């Protein structure tokens, strides 16, 4: 029976002393000049069949309580007025262009997810303040920290009737899935104070992401984008936040350094689109909102990032207008097959447009990952070096994973990868003999390495 099997889900983390094998249907290629979009299939506006189609922007998606949602910014509800943030539920992720509002008032106004409080209502109705409105915009989406409960970091703006926009800072709100609601209704509870003022990076309002037990938050300050993180169960506790300074996370916010520059909107997410060596992917648009969908990839969530143009987005109602608010929707397509659902917005009276992107991808390939956890350091280093030399001269792709005690091999078929494993097996045996001969008497481990290899590979070391 072949040791190779398809992994519909990501391969599990390697146990110590093991070989993990499988195949994939073809990762998207990251070429020297970036990835290529072979096809962009525009599905149309996100619309609600049978409901009025209102112009709106942002269109960032999130999943909470087992349901999928779109989150919008200013939503122009015709004569009923403007809601600064609204949400639609996507009943069938396989049809991402169909989404429904969960309610509207008698005039047709969509109620905002994040609403003003009594103090803000008093401010708006005070005669001396003029005609203004308060807007809450959630460019960073919602992150789910426990089943059915998430957090969003929103920008608070005070906008005058003449269009003057005063940014106040970033607040945080708890979003929960209403279990009693049959249609996916959401509840919102705002924390009373802002988390970050307008002089600081607007953490959480550019992009957010949960990785294990941490929430990672990106925020803008001027042209720069900064990164912070916080334990996912402590999002409302500012003293728990740590800030990336280019080398490590620190607790002092003024020591943070930028990780991105010159981007207006975007989202960072974990992905299998480009395979295990580039697990972090970015989709966004530059600060010039020039209709270009930008794509980036990195081996670490902190970067550094390699970001390239992917394709030019086009409007439907206004095909010659600039397009903006570019976002990915990882749930909307099979990334392991080189596909990704993306969206953008065209200006009023347009809305959110969704499209499926098919990338230039590798053919079906086979892979193996080898764990060297129990090798002595000096043996593991020699084995990696020798295996690399042999693999680079064959038709086998070789790479060291971020964990230096693991090797990643990829070939065009099972036979190529099995041959690669035999080469690694052989080179590890030779490395063991070489290092053992050069090592001090008390550190000679050749025989123990042979036993280790037999345990890992299930056979003896090639002589």
N, C-alpha and C positions, 0 to 999 in steps of 0.2 A: 504494500500500500504506500502511495506517495506521501512523503512527509509534508508536502505543500498543501495548504488548504486556504480557501478564500476567507478573508476577514471582512465581513460586512460592517463590523464595528472596528475601531482602532485596536491594534494588537495590544494585549495586556502588557503591563510593565514586566520586564524580564526578571525572573528569579535569578538568584546567584548561581553561577556555574551552569550555564545552559546555552542552547542554540534555539533561537526562535525563527521560524520560517513561514513564508506565505507568498501571495502574489497580489498585485493590484492591477486595475484595468487601465492604468496610464495617467500619471500625474501631469499637470500642465508644465510646460517647459519654461524655465527661467533662462533665457538666452542672454548672450553678452550685452545686447541692447534692450533687454527686458522681455516680458512675455508678449505674445501676440494673440489678439482676439480674432479667431477664424470667422466667427459669426456673432452678430448681435441681433437677437430676435426680439423686437419690441412687441410687448403684449398689450400695450395701451395704457390709458389712465387707470389708476385705482379708483373704482367706482362702486356704487351700491345700486344694483339693479332695483328699480322701483322707488328709489329715493332721489331727492334733489342732489345734483353734483355741485358741490361748493368748491371754489378756488381756495387752495391752501398750500403751504410748503412744509419743509423739513422732511417728513415721511420716514423717520427712523423707526425700525421695528424692534420689538422685544417679545419675549415669551415669559409667561407667568401663570402658574397654576395649571399648566398643561394646555394653555391657549396661546394663540399668536395674535399680536396687536400691532397696529401702526400708530405712531404718535406724530401729531402735526403741530405746526406753529399757528400763526394768524389764520383763522378760518373765516372767510367772508360769507356770511349766511344771508346773502341778498339783502332785503330790506330789514331783516331782523337784527342786523348788527354784526359785530366781530367778536369771536371767541379767540383768546390768545393761545390756547392750547386745547386740542381735542384728541380723541382716541377712537379708532375703529377696530373692531374685532375681525379677524380673518377666519371664517368658519372652515375653510378647506385650504390648507397650505399648498395643495397641488394646483389651486387656482388663485394665485396671489393677487390678481387684478380685481378680485371680488372681495369687498370688505363692507362692513355695516356699522353705522353709528348706533349706539345703544340707547339713545334717547334724544329728544328735542322738545322745546317748550311749544306753547300754542302758536307762537309767531314764527316758529321754524328755527330758533336759535339753538345751536348745539351747546350743551352745558360744558364748561371747561373741566378738565380733570383736576387742575390746581386752580383754586378760586381765591378771591381776595378775602381777607378777614375783616372784622368789625372796625379795627383801627384804620385800615386802608380805605374802607367804605366812608368813614368819617372824613378822612383826608380828601377824598375825591368829591365829596358833597359840600365841603367848606367853600363858601362863596369866594373867598380871597385867593383860592388856588387856581382859578380858571378852569377851563374844560380840558381834562386830562383823562388818560386811562392807564391802568397798570397791567403790564404783560408779563407772563411767565413762560419762558421758552426753554424746552428740554432737548437741546441738541445731543446730549449724551445718552439719551434713552433711559431704560430702567434695568437694573441688575437684580436678579432673583437670588436672595441670600439664604432663604429657607423656603420650602414648598409653599407657593401661593403668596409669599411676602417679598417685596423688593424695595429698592430705594432709587430715587431720581434726584439729580442735582440740577437745579433750574437757574437760569439767569432771570433776575428781576429788573424790569425796565419801567420807567415812568415816561410816558409819551404824551407830549402836548398836542393840541389841535393843529398847530402849525407844523407838526412833524418832528419837532425837537425831541431827541431820544436821550434820556439820562439813564445810564447803566448804574445800578445800585450795588450789584454784587451777585453772589451765588448762595442760594438757600438749598435746603434738603427736605424732601418729603417722603414719607413712608407710603408705598403703594401696596394694597392688598387685594387679593382676589376674593370677591364676595361669594362665599360658598353657597349662599342661599339664592344667588342669582343664576337662573338657568341659562342665560345668554352670555355669561362672562363679565358681568358688571364689576367695576373696580371701585375701591374706596381710597381716599387720599387723606393723609394727616400731615400737615406742614409742621416742621419744627419752628418755634417762635422767632429765632434769630437767624441772620445770615451766617453762613459758614466762612465765606471769604469775601473781603471787600473788593471794590473795583480797582484798587491799587495793587492787588495780588493776582497771581495767575488764577483764572476762573476754573479751578479744579473740578472735574466731573461734568463740566458743561460742554466739553468737546467730545470725549469718548469715555466709556466705562466698560469694565470687563472683570468677571470673577474668574480667578485662577486658584484652585484648591480652596484655602481658607482666607484668601485675601481678595479685596477689591482694588483694582488698579484704575486710576483716574487721571485723565489727561485734561489739561486746561490751558487756555491761551492768555498771554499777556502781550499786547501789541502783536508783532509778527511772529512771536515765539510760542511754542507749545511745550509745556512742562508736564512731568509725571509725578504722581504721588501714589501711595497705597495705604490701606487701612484694613485691619481684620474685619471680615465681612459681618461679624456680629457686633461691631463697634462703630458703625458708620456715622452715628450722630455724635461721637465723642472726639472732638477736634484734637485733643492731646494724644490720641492714638495714631494720628496720621504721620507718615514718614515721607520724605521727599528725596527724589533721585538727584544726586549731585554730579553725575557722570561716572562715578566709581562705586558708590554705595548709597544706601538709604540713610538719611539723617533726619532728626526731629526738628531741625531749624529750617523753617520755610524759606528764609532769605538765602540759604546756601544752595538752593535748587538751580540746576542748569538746564537749558533747553534740550529737547530730544528731537523736535521737528521745527521747521520754519516755513512761514509763508503759506499756511493752509487755512482756509475759511471754515470748511466742515469736513468731517470724515469719521471713520470708525476703524478701530483696530480689533481684530478677532483672531482666535485660534483656529487653524485650518489645516486640512490635509491637501489643499489645492496643489501645492508645490512639493509635497512629500515631507518626510520627517526631518530633513535638514533645514527647512525654512518654514517652521510651524506657525509663525506670526505674520499676518497679512493685513495690509491697510488699503482701504478704498476711500477716496475723497476728492476734493477739488481745491485748487489753490485760492489764495486770497483775491485773485483777479476774477474769479467766477467766470472763466473763459470757455465754459462748455466742455472742457477736457476732463474725462474721467482718469484720475491718477491711481496707480496701483503700486504698492510697496511690499517688501518682504524682509524678514529679519530672522536670525537664529535665536534671538533672545527678545523677550517682551520689552526690554529697555532699549533695544536697538544695538548697533547702528542700523539705520534703514537705507535700503536701496529703493528709491522711488522713481518710477518712470511713467510717461503718458501711455494710456491703454487705447482709448478711442475717443472720438468727439461725439458727445451726446447732441441730439436734435429734438426740438420741441414738436408738438403735434399741432396745436392751435396757432403757435407762433414759432414756426420752424427757423426763422432767422434771428430770434432773440437769444440772449445769453441763457445758459442753463446752469443750475447751481444745486446745492443740497444733494451731492452724490453720496449714496450709502450702499453697503452690501446687505444682503439678507441671507445669512449662511444656511438657514433652514429651507431655502427655496429651491435648491438644486443639489445634485450629487457632485460634491467637490472632488471626490476621489476619481471621478471620470472626467475631470477637467472642465466642470461647468460651475457657474455662479450666477445667482440672481442679484441684480443691482437695480438702483432706482435713481432718478433725478427729478428736478422740478423745473417747469417753465413758468415764467412770470404770469401775473394776472392777465387774462382770465383763465389761465391754464391750471395745472395741478401736478400731482405726482405721477410719474411715468415709470413703469417697471419693464425690465427686459432681461432675458436670459442670455448670458455670454458663454460661448463655447471657445475654449482656448486651444491653441496648438499644443498637443499633448504627446507624451511618449507612448509607444505601443505597450501592450500588455507586458509587464516585467515581473520577474521573480526576485525575491530578496531573502536575505538571512542576516540576523544580528547575533553576534557572538559575545557572550559575557566572559570577561577575564577577571572576575572579582577576586578569586582566591589565588591568583598568581602573585608572586613577589614582585615589587615594583620594578626592579631592574630586569626581570624576565619579561614582564608584560611590555615594557618599553621596547626591548629588543624584538619581541615577537611582532608588535605593531609595525615597527620599522621594516622588518623583513617581509611581512605579508603585504605591506603597501607597495614595495618594490616589484613584487611578482604580479600583483593585481593590476598595476598600472601598465604592465606590458601585455596584458591579455585583453579580451573583449569584455572584461568585467569591471563595473564601476565600483570604486572603493572609497570609503570616507570614514573619518573618525567622527563619532557622535560627540556632542558636548561632554558627555561622560567619557573620560579618556580610557576607561577599561572596557569599552564596547566598540566593536567594529561593525560597520554596515556594508554589506555586499549586495550588488544588484546586477542581474544579468538578463539576457533575452529569453532564457528558458530555464527549466529545472536543471538540465544537464550542466549549463554554464555555472550556475550557483553551486551545484554539488561539486563541480571541479574546483571552484573557488574555495569551498570549505576544505577540500583535500589539500589545496595549496597552503591555506592558513594552518592546517593541522601539521603539515610537513615543516613549514617555516618556524612554527612554534617549537617543534621538536629540535630543529637545528639551533634555534636561539637558546633553548635551554642548555644544550651541550656547550655552546660557545660561552655563555655567561657563567655556567658552572665551572668551566675550565679556568676562567679568569678570576672568579670570585675567591675570596678568602676561604680557607678550609671550612670554617664554621658556617659559611653561607651557601655552600654548594647544594642546590636543590633539584638537580636534574631528575633524579628518580621520583621525587615527589611531584614534579611537574608532569612526568609521564603518567603517573596515577591520576592526576587532575584531568589531563586531556582525555584519558580513557573514560573518566566519569562524565565529562562534558559531551564527548562525541560518541560514546558508546562503543569505542573500538580503540585499538592501540595507535600509537603515534607512528606515522610513516618514517621509515629509516632512510 
